[in-house]
Amino acid sequence: MDKIGMITGGGDSPGINAAIRAIVRKAKDEDVDVIGFKNGWAGLLEDDKKVLTRGDVSGILPVGGTLLGSSRTNPFSIQNGPEQAFENYKKNDLDAIIGIGGDDTLSVAHKLRDYDINAVGIPQTIDNDLAGTEYSIGFSSALTQVMRAVDQLHTTAYSHHRVMVLEVMGRDSGWIALFGGLAGGADSILVPEEPFKVKDVKGRIKERESAGKHFSIVVVSEGASPEGLDQQITRESGTDSFGHVKLGGIGHYLKDQLDAILDMPIRVTTLAYLQRGGEPTAFDRLMATRCGIYAVELCLEGEFDKMTAYDGSKVEPVSLEKVIANSPKSIDDDLLSMKDLFY
Ligand code: F6P
């Protein structure tokens, strides 16, 4: 093992730079060179790269985003994309490539195996919807932002006796909404795993009112939808190169529905990209550091087509095939039922 490549793909999140730093530090310690390809899989296709030294990764541990840049480029939706990826892999004398990203980025890493590319994946998505790992890099930072937003909405909500709807990200999984909402003490948490009834949301708000609480905070996941509406609310038409629509708008949809049946003022906040920006939490920094080191170890041991899975106490390998087959990971019923206790 002389040279490892690295890419960071999909939606960015705080903690990626910590993983990049750990990969470079561990690899250099083992006398292995590291090449960072820019802007996700696009960098490998275009041979747009940078040799990474220890100096390049100095000081990046607390910095959000990715110094390599990211994109949602899918080599498998581009003519001769996989062949081009292999050509540049060979041209750069790579022995392996580490992909840091969510299910889209890692599905490419898995499929490149058929093109003789040795890949290892590191789980990174604020959505926390990758199967086989309890956490993904970025999730802790995102839910901390949601918690802070709920805390801040509380003070203005109780002052004005309002209902505050907070729309958060997460695509088809409600992890960010559930954990962020629970951490902030939201009164209603609506997730894609469980279609909601608008009249139930109203019911909770009214129950709180009768208990003397003249305000409520509702956290709604962008992928949540009411019973009977057979589609998610989207912001734009069209899909990305992995076939995903751009979700968004459920917060305002819910407000309109509630306005018709509730005699209280309602305001909507969409947290959007504020959830993905800024500095990583201690948890994300540590997880990214451990996964980065472990990914290099997997490369050294020739354990390819694996992802570094993290369960809170240890990091272990899990087959990328299984990860992709079982993603997105939904919330278990036990965790989901917790939200109904608090309002
Ligand atoms: O997958 C991460 C994520 O932030 C989702 O929660 C969200 O739906 C999506 O990315 C937004 O994508 P984009 O950055 O392309 O707008």
Residues whose N, C-alpha, C, O or C-beta is under 5 A from the ligand:
A	BS01	F6P	G11 D127 M169 G170 R171
